[in-house]
Amino acid sequence: VRLSPGTPATAWKAVFLLNLAPTFGFVGTFTLPDTPLLVCWSACVYLVYRAVREDRPRLWYLAGAAGALAMISKYTAILLPASVLLYVLASPGQRRWLRRPEPYVAAAIMALGLLPTLVWNQQHGWASFEHHLFDRHPPTWRPATTLARLVAGQMEMTPPLVIILVCAWVVALRAAGRGDEDSRFVFWLSVP
């Protein structure tokens, strides 16, 4: 496992901690959109990492394909290109990719993953968007209050793991501030 700041031992610790998360462990046993999302998201992140760190432009296209599959599986995949863009913008050595066609082609490939969802929704009165944006929420829904309850619920379910992950995120932020490119990548790709 090379996609980790530090040593392979650090990477294996991260894999172990991820597997402790109830959402990750339980999701793998059910037929939910989270399972293919996690696989495709991880593949996309890995391919972007290799593309930028090893200067392998064609890997952007595979990253776009993995991102497209993530888009097909769950709407939250829309956050993935935003994280990649934030990383490229925050990394002086990687901003050169903004002048190259590969990331834009990858984004277009990824956007193709939205087409089946958009076509189906258009043919069915935008049913899934209606459900996710309006039907699931009572008229008194207040996003700020709901977000706070969500965070509190996550902390309640896995407090030690969440605390460890937040600490790891802060460590990555500090290392990124000192110029550690791998830590910068981990920090920005873990933002969503």
N, C-alpha and C positions, 0 to 999 in steps of 0.2 A: 504494500500500500504506500504509494509515493506521494499522494495528494494530501500532504499534511506538513505544516511547519514543524521543523525539528526532525525527530527520528521516526523510523517505522514503528517503534514502540508507542509513540504518541498517536500515530494513526490507528493502531489497533485498540488503544484505549478509547478513542473516539467511536470506533465501531462498536465496542462493548457498551459504552454509555448509550449510544443510539438504540441498541437492542434492549436496554432496560426500560425504555420509554413504553408505557402501556399502549399508546396509540400505534406505535410501530409494531410491537409484538402482536397485539390483538388484530390489527388490521390485516396482517398476513394470513390470518385464518378465516377471514370473511371475504365475501365477494363485494368489495367496495371500490370506489374509484381511487381511493388513496393508494392502494397497492401498485397499480401501474404508474400512478403519478410519482411515487417515491422512486421507482426503478428508472423511469424515463428522466425525471429531474436529475437524479444522480448521474446518469449517463451523460446528460447535457453538460452538467457542471464539470465532469471529468474531461470531456472533450474540449470544452472551452479552455480549461486549465492547460491541457496539452497544447492546444493551438497557440495560446499566448506565451506560455513559458518555453516551449520548444520551437517557436516560430514555424509552425506547421499550418499554413493558411487553409489548406483544404479540409482540415478537421472542423473548421467552422461549419461546413456544409452538413457534416454528420451531427454536429451539435444542434443545428437547426432541425434536422430530422428527428432527433431525440426530443427536442422541445416541442415539435409538432405532435408527437405521440403523447407527450405530457398534456398538451392543450386539449387533445381529444378526451383524455381521461378525466380531467377536473378543471374547473374554471380558475382555481387559484394559480394555475401554471402561468397565468398572465403576469405574475410577479417576477418570473424568472428573467425575461429580457430586461426588465427594469434593474434587477440586481447586477446583471452583466454590464449594462450601460454605466451604472454607478461605479462599478469597479474600474472600468476602462477610463472613465472621467477622473477618478481619484488617483490613478496611477500614471504619473508623468511618462514613464517608459512604455506604457501601453496605449497612450493616446494616439499613437501612429496608426492604430487599427481603425480609427475614425476616418482616415484618409484612404482606406483600402476598401475594395468592394465586398470582400468575404463576409464581414459581420452583417452587412445589409442584406446580402443574399441569404444568409442564415436566418435573419429576422423574417424575410419574406417566406422562406420555407416553413418556419415556425408558424407564421400567420396562416399558412395553408391548413394547419391543424384545426383552426377555428371554423373553416368552411363547412364541414359536416354539421357542426353544431348550429351555425347560423342558418344553413339551408333548412334543417329540420325545424328549428324554431320559427322561421319565416312561414313554413308550411303549416305550423300548428299554433298560430296566434301568439308566438313568443312565450309559450307555456313555461319553459324552464326558467327563463329570465323573470317572468312574472312571479313564479314560485319563489325563487331565491331573493328577489328584491322586495317583494310586497306581501305575498300570501303568508310567508313564514313569520311575519312580524305583526304584532297587534298595533292598532292605531296609536297607542301610547308609547310605542317604541322610541327610545332615545339612544342613539348610537353611542354617545359618550358613556352613559350608564351601563349599557350592555357590554361595551368593551372592557370596562373595569371589572364587571362580573365574570367575564370570560377569563381574564388574566387571573383573577382570584381563584376561579375554579381550577385552572391549570396548576396553580401553585398548590392548591389543596390536594389534587390528585397525585402529584409527583414532586413534592417540595424539595427533597434532596437533589434529584436530577435537575430540576429547573435551576436551582441555585448553582449547581456545578456548571451547567451550560451557560448561565449568565456570566459566571466568573471566567469561563473559557472565552466567551465573547469579549469581555473586557480585556483579558490578556492579549487576545488577537488584535484588538483596537490599539492597545499600547505598543505592541510590536510593529503594527502597521505604521504607527506614527514615527517609529524609529527607522522606517524604510524597509522593513522586512516584507518583501513582495509576496511571499507565500501567505503570511499572516494577513496582509491586505486583501488578498483574494478570499481567504476564509471569512474574514470579517464582512466584506461586501456581499458575498454570496450567501451569507447566513442572515442577512437583514430581514428578508420576508419572514 
